[in-house]
Amino acid sequence: MNSPPEKTNHRILIIDDNPAIHDDIRKILTSAEARNPALESAKAAVLGETSPAPEGASFRIDSAAQGDEGLEKVRQAVESGRPYALAFVDMRMPPGWDGMTTLSHLWKVDPDLQIVICTAYSDYPWEEIVGKIGKSANMVILKKPFDNIEVLQLAHALTEKWRLNEEVRARLADLDHLVRQRTAALETANEQLRHEIEERSLMEEALRQAHKMEAVGQLAAGVAHDFNNILTVILGHVSLISETSGIEEIRSSVLEIRESAERATSLVRQLLAFSRKQVLQPLPLDFGEVLTNLGEVLRRVLGEHITIDLQVQPRGHLPLVNADLRLMEQAIINLAVNARDAMPLGGSLVISAREVEIDVGAVQQNPEAHTGRHICVRVLDTGGGIPAEVLPHIFEPFFTTKDPGKGTGLGLASVYGIVKQHSGWIEVQSELGRGTTFRLFFPVCAPESKDESTSSETSPVAGGNETILVVEDEPSVRRLAVDVLRRYGYQVCEAESSLQAIDLFKQRIQEIDLLLTDMVMPGGVPGTELASSLQEEKPNLKVIYMTGYSRNFAGTDFVPSGDRVLMAKPFSGQELLRMVRRILDR
């Protein structure tokens, strides 16, 4: 901190009703004696200085005959910014104020004014003066008749004291300003630190939640994989029994088994959706078109007591999203069903889609968000809302607040997985009694032409005589596929690993027309690598991949083409036969 500039002040005011006193003090302070080195040395001794003050101290002296006149001069000096440093005040000044009264008025106007009370021995004793005025560091008593050197010493000492007081005040003001600056900087730093701690806490909580969801997802995916294999066998053999059995009672039981297996299949698919292990078949989608096509389905699902408001933009007005149409429809239907259950007495459901630009600020508020252009699908209901303590758990699989038997706890979990697998995220706002709003964000993709080709699930089942290589490490699934294909006339060779399949292919390379292979197999060679290796030897080889899910395959850039397609487990015998025939006929 820089020292304040020195501010000298030799302005002195004499307040006395005796003109002679004015003359005497003026002579003392302006005579040659005022510049006498001896007096300067005396001043240095009084002030404790190591060397005399500079010679030539020049006092400017003003006079007032009465206390009220002196008060006015002090007021004018303060207002002009040129205050007096010292005032000599007589104790008795009839007929006006005495010295003590004058002094009290002066300090109200200028508390820093140094005062010398000039008093005779017959005036008030010291104790009475202190009793009326109080002790003050700015006041001294000068007894009449006064000594010239004493007057000079007081003038030099008290004007210097006034200067030092001003310097201390300036330094204190600078220090106070610096303290305020430092305090403000610390408060700003503390506030920034508080925000950073809050943001870090949010990020840590989001990370813990993500780790928990990932762990549950891995568990769900493993369970789903095993169940898919089991359900494939069940559905396949149900198909075979239903085709060959003529006993009505058996056929009825088989249909019950099929219906239950299909319900189990639906649950497993929702588990895979949550765990983000589904194999995507993405296409450029226009969400305006998607919502329009879903309108009638949603009305049937929700019932007449729910009013649906589809705020849909015309086709072509929204940028496209690269997404799996079936999964997008599943996510929206799941949200709509969840909203329906929250409005048992009726209400309204609003579904809309619009383009939004996500900036850095939004990403800071939500660690799962990404910057750039996105489509925001909003699903808003007027239901009872979600309690605050429940909200953090709504996307966990098997978590439900519904009565037993009325919900699986997989609806919102599968929505979460579908959105995350499409590189998006979900935001939820809910308040008890005021409904819930889900916002699904999906990144915009570059425009592409849509593949409109679809397969018919109701086309007749036909066999053939081509040769098919079946590669599956799960024995029951492999036996089912081989049995179904042979029953319909196909020549089948089977392998339980990729290495065994390669040996068989080398032996029968000219005969094999189609490779039917699982995606995940022991030995470190997945189905994709096996197919690529065999197609290098035989470029016209057709390929069908079977998968319950694949950690190395689901969600990758794999795109089905004319000579390689995907078949998701579980599947029935009829579905397998239709797929095989369709690929062989291409």
C-alpha positions as CSV (number, residue, x, y, z in Angstrom):
1,M,0.0,0.0,0.0
2,N,1.5,3.4,-1.0
3,S,2.0,6.0,1.7
4,P,-0.5,9.0,1.4
5,P,1.1,12.3,0.3
6,E,2.1,14.6,3.2
7,K,-0.6,17.2,4.0
8,T,0.7,20.2,5.9
9,N,-1.7,22.6,7.6
10,H,-0.6,25.7,9.4
11,R,-3.9,27.4,9.6
12,I,-4.7,28.6,13.1
13,L,-7.8,30.4,14.5
14,I,-7.7,32.6,17.5
15,I,-11.0,33.0,19.4
16,D,-10.7,35.7,22.1
17,D,-12.6,38.8,23.1
18,N,-9.4,40.6,23.8
19,P,-7.7,42.1,20.7
20,A,-4.4,42.3,22.5
21,I,-4.3,38.5,22.9
22,H,-4.8,38.2,19.1
23,D,-1.8,40.6,18.5
24,D,0.4,38.8,21.0
25,I,-0.2,35.3,19.6
26,R,0.1,36.6,16.0
27,K,3.5,38.2,16.8
28,I,4.8,35.1,18.5
29,L,3.9,32.8,15.6
30,T,4.9,35.1,12.8
31,S,8.1,36.7,14.2
32,A,11.6,35.7,13.5
33,E,11.5,33.6,16.6
34,A,9.2,31.3,14.8
35,R,12.1,30.3,12.5
36,N,14.7,30.2,15.3
37,P,16.6,26.9,15.2
38,A,16.4,26.6,19.0
39,L,12.6,26.6,18.7
40,E,12.8,24.0,16.0
41,S,15.0,21.9,18.2
42,A,12.5,22.3,21.0
43,K,9.7,21.2,18.7
44,A,11.8,18.2,17.6
45,A,12.4,17.2,21.2
46,V,8.6,17.5,22.0
47,L,7.7,15.4,18.9
48,G,10.4,12.9,19.4
49,E,12.0,13.7,16.0
50,T,15.6,12.8,15.3
51,S,16.2,16.0,13.4
52,P,14.7,19.5,13.5
53,A,11.7,20.2,11.3
54,P,12.5,22.3,8.2
55,E,13.0,26.0,8.9
56,G,10.5,28.6,7.8
57,A,7.2,27.1,9.1
58,S,4.6,29.7,8.0
59,F,1.4,29.9,10.1
60,R,-1.7,31.5,8.6
61,I,-3.7,33.1,11.4
62,D,-7.4,34.1,11.5
63,S,-9.2,35.8,14.3
64,A,-12.7,35.8,15.9
65,A,-13.8,37.9,18.8
66,Q,-16.6,35.6,20.0
67,G,-17.4,31.9,20.1
68,D,-20.3,32.0,17.6
69,E,-18.1,34.0,15.2
70,G,-15.3,31.4,15.6
71,L,-17.8,28.6,15.0
72,E,-18.9,30.2,11.7
73,K,-15.3,30.5,10.5
74,V,-14.6,26.8,11.4
75,R,-17.8,25.8,9.5
76,Q,-16.8,27.8,6.4
77,A,-13.2,26.3,6.5
78,V,-14.5,22.8,6.7
79,E,-17.0,23.3,3.9
80,S,-14.3,24.8,1.6
81,G,-12.0,21.8,2.3
82,R,-9.4,23.9,4.0
83,P,-10.0,23.2,7.7
84,Y,-8.1,24.8,10.6
85,A,-5.5,22.6,12.3
86,L,-5.5,24.5,15.6
87,A,-7.6,27.0,17.5
88,F,-6.6,29.1,20.5
89,V,-9.8,29.6,22.5
90,D,-10.1,32.0,25.5
91,M,-12.0,30.6,28.5
92,R,-13.9,33.8,29.3
93,M,-15.5,35.9,26.4
94,P,-18.4,37.9,27.8
95,P,-21.1,38.5,26.8
96,G,-21.1,35.5,24.5
97,W,-20.2,31.8,24.9
98,D,-17.4,30.8,27.3
99,G,-14.6,28.6,26.1
100,M,-16.2,25.3,27.2
101,T,-19.4,26.1,25.3
102,T,-17.5,27.3,22.3
103,L,-15.3,24.2,22.3
104,S,-18.3,21.8,22.4
105,H,-19.8,23.6,19.3
106,L,-16.5,23.6,17.4
107,W,-16.0,19.8,17.8
108,K,-19.5,19.2,16.5
109,V,-18.4,20.9,13.2
110,D,-14.8,19.7,13.1
111,P,-14.0,16.8,15.5
112,D,-10.3,16.8,14.4
113,L,-9.6,20.4,15.3
114,Q,-6.8,20.7,17.9
115,I,-7.8,23.1,20.7
116,V,-5.6,25.2,23.1
117,I,-7.8,26.5,26.0
118,C,-6.3,29.8,27.2
119,T,-7.2,30.4,30.8
120,A,-6.1,32.5,33.8
121,Y,-5.6,31.0,37.2
122,S,-8.8,32.6,38.3
123,D,-10.8,30.8,35.7
124,Y,-12.3,27.3,36.0
125,P,-10.0,24.7,37.6
126,W,-8.8,21.8,35.5
127,E,-11.1,19.3,37.2
128,E,-14.2,21.4,36.4
129,I,-13.1,21.8,32.8
130,V,-12.6,18.0,32.4
131,G,-15.8,17.4,34.2
132,K,-17.8,19.5,31.7
133,I,-16.0,18.8,28.5
134,G,-14.4,15.4,29.2
135,K,-10.9,14.3,28.5
136,S,-9.8,14.7,24.9
137,A,-6.5,14.0,23.1
138,N,-7.2,17.1,20.9
139,M,-7.2,19.6,23.8
140,V,-4.5,21.2,26.0
141,I,-4.6,23.9,28.6
142,L,-2.5,27.1,28.3
143,K,-2.3,29.2,31.5
144,K,-2.2,32.9,31.2
145,P,0.1,34.8,31.1
146,F,1.7,32.3,28.6
147,D,5.3,31.9,27.6
148,N,6.3,32.7,24.0
149,I,8.3,29.5,23.6
150,E,5.4,27.4,25.0
151,V,3.0,29.0,22.5
152,L,5.4,28.2,19.7
153,Q,5.9,24.6,20.9
154,L,2.2,24.1,21.1
155,A,1.6,25.6,17.6
156,H,4.3,23.4,16.0
157,A,3.4,20.3,17.9
158,L,-0.4,20.5,17.5
159,T,-0.3,21.3,13.8
160,E,2.1,18.4,13.3
161,K,-0.2,16.2,15.3
162,W,-3.1,17.3,13.0
163,R,-1.0,16.3,10.0
164,L,-0.1,12.9,11.5
165,N,-3.8,12.3,12.4
166,E,-4.7,12.9,8.7
167,E,-1.9,10.6,7.5
168,V,-3.1,7.9,9.9
169,R,-6.7,8.4,8.8
170,A,-5.6,8.2,5.1
171,R,-3.6,5.0,5.8
172,L,-6.6,3.5,7.7
173,A,-8.9,4.4,4.8
174,D,-6.5,2.7,2.4
175,L,-6.3,-0.3,4.6
176,D,-10.0,-0.4,5.0
177,H,-10.4,-0.2,1.2
178,L,-7.9,-3.0,0.8
179,V,-9.6,-5.1,3.4
180,R,-12.9,-4.6,1.6
181,Q,-11.3,-5.5,-1.7
182,R,-9.7,-8.6,-0.2
183,T,-13.0,-9.5,1.6
184,A,-15.0,-9.1,-1.7
185,A,-12.4,-11.2,-3.5
186,L,-12.6,-13.9,-0.8
187,E,-16.4,-13.8,-0.9
188,T,-16.3,-14.2,-4.7
189,A,-13.8,-17.0,-4.4
190,N,-15.9,-18.7,-1.7
191,E,-19.0,-18.4,-3.8
192,Q,-17.2,-19.8,-6.8
193,L,-15.8,-22.6,-4.7
194,R,-19.3,-23.3,-3.4
195,H,-20.7,-23.5,-6.9
196,E,-17.8,-25.8,-7.9
197,I,-18.4,-28.0,-4.9
198,E,-22.1,-28.2,-5.8
199,E,-21.3,-29.0,-9.4
200,R,-18.8,-31.6,-8.3
201,S,-21.4,-33.1,-6.0
202,L,-23.9,-33.2,-8.8
203,M,-21.3,-34.8,-11.1
204,E,-20.3,-37.4,-8.5
205,E,-23.9,-38.2,-7.9
206,A,-24.6,-38.5,-11.6
207,L,-21.4,-40.7,-11.9
208,R,-22.6,-42.9,-9.0
209,Q,-26.0,-43.2,-10.6
210,A,-24.4,-44.1,-14.0
211,H,-22.2,-46.7,-12.4
212,K,-25.2,-48.2,-10.6
213,M,-27.3,-48.3,-13.7
214,E,-24.4,-49.7,-15.7
215,A,-23.9,-52.5,-13.1
216,V,-27.6,-53.3,-13.1
217,G,-27.6,-53.2,-16.9
218,Q,-24.7,-55.7,-17.1
219,L,-26.6,-58.0,-14.8
220,A,-29.9,-57.6,-16.7
221,A,-28.1,-58.2,-20.0
222,G,-26.5,-61.4,-18.8
223,V,-29.9,-62.7,-17.5
224,A,-31.5,-61.6,-20.8
225,H,-28.9,-63.4,-22.8
226,D,-29.5,-66.7,-21.0
227,F,-33.3,-66.3,-21.1
228,N,-33.2,-65.6,-24.8
229,N,-31.5,-68.9,-25.5
230,I,-34.0,-70.7,-23.3
231,L,-37.0,-69.0,-24.9
232,T,-35.7,-69.7,-28.3
233,V,-35.8,-73.4,-27.6
234,I,-39.2,-73.2,-26.0
235,L,-40.8,-71.2,-28.9
236,G,-39.1,-73.3,-31.5
237,H,-40.3,-76.6,-30.1
238,V,-43.8,-75.1,-29.5
239,S,-43.9,-74.3,-33.2
240,L,-42.9,-77.8,-34.1
241,I,-45.5,-79.4,-31.8
242,S,-48.3,-77.1,-32.9
243,E,-47.6,-78.1,-36.5
244,T,-47.5,-81.8,-36.0
245,S,-49.9,-82.5,-33.2
246,G,-53.6,-83.1,-34.2
247,I,-54.9,-83.5,-30.6
248,E,-56.9,-80.3,-29.8
249,E,-56.0,-80.5,-26.0
250,I,-52.3,-80.6,-26.8
251,R,-52.6,-77.8,-29.3
252,S,-54.5,-75.7,-26.7
253,S,-51.8,-76.3,-24.1
254,V,-49.1,-75.4,-26.7
255,L,-50.8,-72.1,-27.4
256,E,-50.8,-71.3,-23.7
257,I,-47.1,-72.1,-23.6
258,R,-46.4,-69.9,-26.6
259,E,-48.4,-67.0,-25.1
260,S,-46.5,-67.2,-21.9
261,A,-43.1,-67.5,-23.7
262,E,-44.0,-64.5,-25.8
263,R,-44.8,-62.5,-22.6
264,A,-41.4,-63.6,-21.2
265,T,-39.8,-62.5,-24.5
266,S,-41.3,-59.0,-24.1
267,L,-39.9,-58.7,-20.6
268,V,-36.4,-59.9,-21.7
269,R,-36.5,-57.3,-24.6
270,Q,-37.2,-54.6,-22.1
271,L,-34.3,-55.8,-20.0
272,L,-32.1,-55.6,-23.0
273,A,-33.4,-52.1,-23.8
274,F,-32.5,-50.9,-20.3
275,S,-29.0,-52.5,-20.5
276,R,-28.4,-51.0,-23.9
277,K,-27.5,-54.4,-25.4
278,Q,-30.1,-54.4,-28.1
279,V,-28.8,-54.6,-31.7
280,L,-29.9,-51.4,-33.4
281,Q,-31.2,-51.2,-37.0
282,P,-31.1,-47.5,-37.3
283,L,-32.7,-45.4,-40.1
284,P,-33.0,-41.7,-40.6
285,L,-36.3,-40.9,-38.9
286,D,-38.5,-37.8,-39.0
287,F,-40.1,-37.6,-35.6
288,G,-43.1,-35.6,-37.0
289,E,-43.9,-38.6,-39.1
290,V,-43.2,-41.1,-36.2
291,L,-45.6,-39.3,-33.9
292,T,-48.3,-39.0,-36.6
293,N,-48.1,-42.7,-37.3
294,L,-48.4,-43.5,-33.6
295,G,-51.4,-41.3,-33.0
296,E,-54.1,-44.0,-33.6
297,V,-52.1,-46.6,-31.7
298,L,-51.8,-44.3,-28.7
299,R,-55.6,-43.5,-28.7
300,R,-56.4,-47.2,-28.5
301,V,-53.8,-47.8,-25.8
302,L,-54.8,-44.9,-23.6
303,G,-58.5,-45.1,-23.8
304,E,-61.2,-42.4,-24.2
305,H,-60.7,-40.9,-20.7
306,I,-57.3,-39.5,-21.8
307,T,-57.1,-36.6,-24.3
308,I,-54.1,-36.8,-26.6
309,D,-52.6,-33.6,-28.1
310,L,-50.0,-34.5,-30.7
311,Q,-48.2,-31.3,-31.5
312,V,-46.7,-32.5,-34.8
313,Q,-44.8,-30.6,-37.4
314,P,-45.4,-31.5,-41.0
315,R,-43.1,-34.1,-42.6
316,G,-39.8,-32.5,-43.6
317,H,-39.9,-29.6,-41.1
318,L,-37.7,-31.4,-38.5
319,P,-34.1,-32.6,-39.1
320,L,-33.7,-36.4,-39.0
321,V,-32.5,-38.6,-36.2
322,N,-30.6,-41.8,-36.9
323,A,-32.6,-44.2,-34.8
324,D,-34.3,-47.6,-34.7
325,L,-38.0,-47.0,-35.5
326,R,-39.3,-49.9,-33.5
327,L,-37.4,-48.8,-30.4
328,M,-38.5,-45.2,-30.8
329,E,-42.1,-46.3,-30.9
330,Q,-41.6,-48.5,-27.9
331,A,-40.1,-45.7,-25.9
332,I,-43.0,-43.3,-26.7
333,I,-45.7,-45.9,-26.0
334,N,-44.1,-46.8,-22.7
335,L,-44.1,-43.2,-21.6
336,A,-47.7,-42.9,-22.8
337,V,-48.8,-46.0,-20.8
338,N,-46.9,-44.7,-17.8
339,A,-48.8,-41.4,-18.1
340,R,-52.1,-43.2,-18.5
341,D,-51.5,-45.1,-15.2
342,A,-50.8,-41.8,-13.5
343,M,-54.3,-40.4,-14.6
344,P,-56.8,-43.1,-13.6
345,L,-59.6,-40.6,-13.5
346,G,-58.7,-39.1,-16.9
347,G,-56.5,-36.2,-18.0
348,S,-54.5,-35.0,-21.0
349,L,-51.3,-36.1,-22.6
350,V,-49.3,-33.8,-24.8
351,I,-46.6,-35.2,-27.1
352,S,-44.4,-32.9,-29.2
353,A,-41.1,-32.9,-31.1
354,R,-39.0,-29.9,-31.9
355,E,-35.4,-29.0,-32.7
356,V,-33.2,-27.5,-29.9
357,E,-29.6,-26.3,-29.7
358,I,-27.8,-27.5,-26.6
359,D,-25.1,-25.1,-25.4
360,V,-22.3,-25.4,-22.9
361,G,-24.4,-24.0,-20.1
362,A,-27.0,-26.7,-20.5
363,V,-24.2,-29.4,-20.4
364,Q,-22.9,-27.9,-17.1
365,Q,-26.4,-28.3,-15.6
366,N,-26.7,-31.9,-16.8
367,P,-23.6,-34.1,-17.1
368,E,-25.4,-36.5,-19.5
369,A,-26.2,-33.8,-22.0
370,H,-24.2,-33.0,-25.2
371,T,-23.7,-29.8,-27.1
372,G,-25.1,-29.4,-30.6
373,R,-28.4,-29.8,-32.5
374,H,-30.9,-32.2,-31.1
375,I,-34.5,-33.3,-31.4
376,C,-36.4,-32.9,-28.1
377,V,-39.4,-35.2,-27.7
378,R,-41.6,-33.9,-24.9
379,V,-44.2,-36.1,-23.2
380,L,-46.4,-34.2,-20.7
381,D,-49.2,-35.5,-18.6
382,T,-51.6,-33.9,-16.0
383,G,-51.4,-36.8,-13.5
384,G,-50.6,-36.8,-9.9
385,G,-46.9,-36.3,-10.3
386,I,-43.9,-38.2,-8.9
387,P,-42.8,-37.7,-5.2
388,A,-39.3,-36.2,-4.8
389,E,-38.0,-39.3,-2.9
390,V,-39.2,-41.6,-5.7
391,L,-37.8,-39.5,-8.7
392,P,-34.2,-40.7,-8.4
393,H,-35.3,-44.4,-8.8
394,I,-37.8,-44.3,-11.6
395,F,-35.4,-45.6,-14.3
396,E,-34.2,-48.5,-12.2
397,P,-35.4,-51.9,-13.5
398,F,-38.1,-53.6,-11.5
399,F,-38.7,-50.4,-9.4
400,T,-42.4,-49.7,-9.4
401,T,-44.9,-47.9,-7.1
402,K,-47.8,-49.8,-8.6
403,D,-49.7,-52.5,-6.8
404,P,-48.4,-56.1,-7.2
405,G,-49.4,-57.6,-10.6
406,K,-50.0,-54.1,-12.1
407,G,-46.5,-53.3,-13.3
408,T,-43.2,-54.9,-14.1
409,G,-41.0,-52.0,-13.3
410,L,-39.4,-52.2,-16.7
411,G,-41.3,-49.6,-18.7
412,L,-39.3,-46.5,-17.8
413,A,-36.1,-48.6,-17.5
414,S,-36.4,-49.6,-21.1
415,V,-37.0,-46.0,-22.2
416,Y,-33.9,-45.0,-20.4
417,G,-31.8,-47.7,-22.1
418,I,-33.3,-47.0,-25.5
419,V,-32.5,-43.3,-25.3
420,K,-29.0,-43.8,-23.9
421,Q,-28.2,-46.4,-26.7
422,H,-29.1,-43.7,-29.2
423,S,-26.6,-41.3,-27.7
424,G,-29.3,-39.3,-26.0
425,W,-30.5,-38.5,-22.5
426,I,-33.7,-37.9,-20.5
427,E,-34.8,-35.0,-18.3
428,V,-37.7,-35.3,-16.0
429,Q,-39.7,-32.6,-14.2
430,S,-42.5,-33.5,-11.8
431,E,-44.5,-31.9,-9.0
432,L,-47.1,-33.6,-6.9
433,G,-50.6,-32.6,-8.1
434,R,-49.2,-30.9,-11.2
435,G,-48.2,-33.7,-13.5
436,T,-44.9,-34.9,-15.0
437,T,-42.9,-34.0,-18.1
438,F,-40.4,-36.2,-19.8
439,R,-38.0,-34.7,-22.3
440,L,-36.0,-37.1,-24.6
441,F,-33.1,-35.7,-26.5
442,F,-31.6,-37.3,-29.6
443,P,-28.7,-35.9,-31.7
444,V,-29.6,-34.8,-35.2
445,C,-28.0,-36.7,-38.1
446,A,-27.2,-35.8,-41.7
447,P,-30.0,-36.4,-44.2
448,E,-30.1,-39.8,-45.8
449,S,-32.5,-41.8,-47.9
450,K,-34.6,-44.2,-45.8
451,D,-34.7,-47.9,-46.5
452,E,-38.4,-48.7,-46.8
453,S,-37.9,-52.4,-47.3
454,T,-39.6,-54.6,-44.6
455,S,-40.2,-58.3,-44.2
456,S,-43.6,-59.8,-44.0
457,E,-44.2,-61.8,-40.8
458,T,-47.2,-63.4,-42.3
459,S,-45.6,-64.8,-45.5
460,P,-46.1,-68.5,-45.9
461,V,-43.4,-70.9,-44.6
462,A,-41.4,-72.6,-47.3
463,G,-38.5,-75.0,-47.3
464,G,-35.7,-75.7,-49.7
465,N,-32.8,-78.0,-50.5
466,E,-29.9,-75.6,-50.0
467,T,-27.0,-76.4,-47.7
468,I,-26.8,-74.3,-44.5
469,L,-23.9,-74.2,-42.0
470,V,-25.3,-73.6,-38.5
471,V,-22.8,-72.3,-35.9
472,E,-24.1,-72.0,-32.3
473,D,-22.3,-72.8,-29.0
474,E,-25.6,-73.4,-27.1
475,P,-26.5,-77.0,-27.8
476,S,-30.2,-76.7,-27.3
477,V,-30.5,-73.7,-29.7
478,R,-28.3,-75.4,-32.2
479,R,-30.3,-78.6,-32.2
480,L,-33.5,-76.7,-32.6
481,A,-32.3,-74.7,-35.6
482,V,-30.9,-77.9,-37.2
483,D,-34.1,-79.8,-36.6
484,V,-36.4,-77.1,-38.0
485,L,-34.3,-76.6,-41.1
486,R,-34.0,-80.4,-41.8
487,R,-37.7,-80.9,-41.4
488,Y,-38.2,-78.4,-44.3
489,G,-35.8,-80.1,-46.6
490,Y,-32.5,-78.2,-46.1
491,Q,-29.2,-79.8,-45.9
492,V,-27.5,-78.8,-42.6
493,C,-24.0,-79.1,-41.2
494,E,-23.4,-77.9,-37.7
495,A,-20.6,-76.6,-35.6
496,E,-20.3,-75.5,-32.0
497,S,-17.4,-73.0,-32.5
498,S,-15.9,-70.8,-35.1
499,L,-12.8,-72.9,-35.5
500,Q,-14.9,-76.0,-36.1
501,A,-17.1,-74.1,-38.6
502,I,-14.0,-73.0,-40.6
503,D,-12.9,-76.6,-40.9
504,L,-16.3,-77.7,-42.1
505,F,-16.5,-74.8,-44.5
506,K,-13.2,-75.8,-46.1
507,Q,-14.5,-79.3,-46.6
508,R,-17.8,-78.3,-48.2
509,I,-17.1,-74.8,-49.5
510,Q,-18.9,-75.5,-52.8
511,E,-22.0,-76.9,-51.2
512,I,-22.7,-74.3,-48.4
513,D,-25.0,-71.5,-49.5
514,L,-25.9,-69.9,-46.2
515,L,-24.1,-69.3,-42.8
516,L,-26.4,-69.1,-39.8
517,T,-24.2,-68.1,-36.9
518,D,-24.5,-66.8,-33.4
519,M,-22.8,-63.5,-32.6
520,V,-21.1,-64.5,-29.3
521,M,-19.2,-67.7,-29.1
522,P,-16.3,-69.1,-27.1
523,G,-12.8,-69.2,-28.5
524,G,-12.4,-65.5,-29.1
525,V,-13.8,-65.5,-32.7
526,P,-17.2,-63.8,-32.9
527,G,-19.8,-64.4,-35.6
528,T,-18.9,-61.3,-37.5
529,E,-15.2,-62.3,-37.9
530,L,-16.2,-65.8,-38.8
531,A,-18.6,-64.5,-41.6
532,S,-15.9,-62.1,-42.9
533,S,-13.4,-64.9,-43.0
534,L,-15.7,-67.3,-44.9
535,Q,-16.9,-64.6,-47.3
536,E,-13.3,-63.9,-48.3
537,E,-13.2,-67.5,-49.5
538,K,-16.7,-67.4,-51.0
539,P,-17.9,-63.9,-51.7
540,N,-21.5,-64.9,-52.6
541,L,-22.0,-66.6,-49.2
542,K,-25.2,-65.4,-47.5
543,V,-25.2,-64.8,-43.8
544,I,-27.8,-64.6,-41.0
545,Y,-26.6,-63.5,-37.6
546,M,-28.4,-64.8,-34.5
547,T,-28.1,-62.7,-31.3
548,G,-29.7,-62.3,-27.9
549,Y,-27.3,-59.4,-27.5
550,S,-23.6,-58.8,-28.0
551,R,-21.3,-56.5,-26.0
552,N,-19.1,-56.2,-29.1
553,F,-21.9,-55.8,-31.6
554,A,-25.0,-54.1,-30.1
555,G,-24.9,-50.4,-30.8
556,T,-22.0,-50.5,-33.3
557,D,-22.0,-49.3,-36.9
558,F,-23.2,-52.6,-38.2
559,V,-25.8,-52.1,-40.9
560,P,-27.8,-55.0,-42.4
561,S,-27.3,-55.5,-46.1
562,G,-28.4,-57.9,-48.8
563,D,-26.0,-60.7,-47.9
564,R,-26.0,-60.3,-44.1
565,V,-29.0,-59.8,-41.9
566,L,-29.8,-60.0,-38.2
567,M,-32.2,-62.3,-36.4
568,A,-32.9,-61.5,-32.8
569,K,-33.4,-64.2,-30.2
570,P,-35.8,-65.6,-29.2
571,F,-37.4,-66.6,-32.5
572,S,-39.9,-69.2,-33.5
573,G,-39.3,-72.0,-36.1
574,Q,-41.6,-70.1,-38.6
575,E,-39.6,-66.9,-38.2
576,L,-36.3,-68.8,-38.8
577,L,-37.7,-70.5,-41.9
578,R,-39.1,-67.2,-43.3
579,M,-35.8,-65.4,-42.8
580,V,-33.7,-68.2,-44.3
581,R,-35.9,-68.4,-47.4
582,R,-36.0,-64.6,-47.8
583,I,-32.2,-64.4,-47.7
584,L,-31.6,-67.4,-50.0
585,D,-34.0,-66.0,-52.6
586,R,-32.2,-62.6,-52.8
